[in-house]
Amino acid sequence: MDARHVFAYDQGQLVAYARIYEHAGVVSFGRITTDSCYRGTGLGKQLMNHVMAILKVHYSAATIEIDAQTHAQKFYEKFGLIAEGQPYIDLGAEVIKMHAPARKLVLA
């Protein structure tokens, strides 16, 4: 699996992370996380803008597919991802499939 990692640091401490990867012809991102002390500061949005920019530049011909936790669905919709199908349970969390052509992703 080919992966790109996006990190955000504050004074040398890791405070946010995301992973972009391609596997079996599918491009996705995941493991989006922000330190709880930084939630509500806009850092998650900044991180996602970096992820979207990388996807648009390096995977412009691909369709991006993710399994999003349903509580984050509206957040991902702001970046152009579209929900598909019905939510389901994966590893104890309710998730929904989302997708979008990389060229149609937007910075929020």
N, C-alpha and C positions, 0 to 999 in steps of 0.2 A: 504494500500500500504506500503510495506517494503522499506525503503530508507536508503541509506548511503550518507553522505555529505562529500565533500572534500573541505577543505578551505586552502588558502595560505595567510599568514600574512607577513607584513613588518613593523617592529617596532610597533607592536601591532595593525596595521590597516589592515582590510580585503582588499586584493587586487585581489583575484581570487576565484572562486567558481565553483563547479560542483556537480551534483546530480546523483546518480546511484539508480535505482529502479526496482522493480519487481512488475508487475501487471498483473493479469489474465494469469500467466504462461509465460509472456514476460519480458525479462530483457532488460533494456534500460538505457541510460544516457542522460542528458540534462541540460539545464540552465547553459551551459558553459559560463562563463563570466570572463573577465579580466579588471581591472580598466584601463581606457584609457591612463593613465600616464605610464603604464607598458607594453603596446602593443609594439611589436617589440623587446622585451628584451629576448624572449625565455620562459617567464613564462607560456604562454599558452601551449607550448609543454611540459614543465615540469608537468603541471597540468594534461594533457592528458596522459602522461606516468604513473602517479599515478593511474588515472582512469583505464587504460589498465591493470596495474598490479593487481588491486583489482578485475577486471572482470576475469582475468585469474586464480586467486587463489580461489575466492569465488563462481564463477559461471562458472567453467571450462566446465561443460557439456551443458551449455546453448548456444543458438544462440542469439547474441546481435542484436537488431533492433533499429534504430533511424530514426527520421525525421530530416534531416539536411538541413539547409539553403543552397541553391545552391552555394552561394559565398564561403562556407566553405567546399564544397565537396572534393576538392583536399587535403585539410588539413586532413580530416578524412581518405582519401584513404591511406595516409602515415602510418596509424596505422592498415591497413588491412581490413578496411570496404569497401564493394562493393556496388555501386549504383544499384538500381533495379527500372525498370519502368521509367516513364516520370515525370518531375517536375510538381508540382501543387501548387496552392496558398492556404496557410493556415494562417488565421489571418493576411492577408495582405502581407505575406512574401512568396517568392518562395522557396519551399522545395522539397526534393527528399528522398525517402525511401532508407536506406542503411542497410546492415546487414553483419554479419560474425560470424562463430562459435568462441566462446571465446578463445578456444585453438589455433586459428589461428591469433589472434590479435598480433600485434608486437609493441615493444617500438621503438620510432623514435629518 
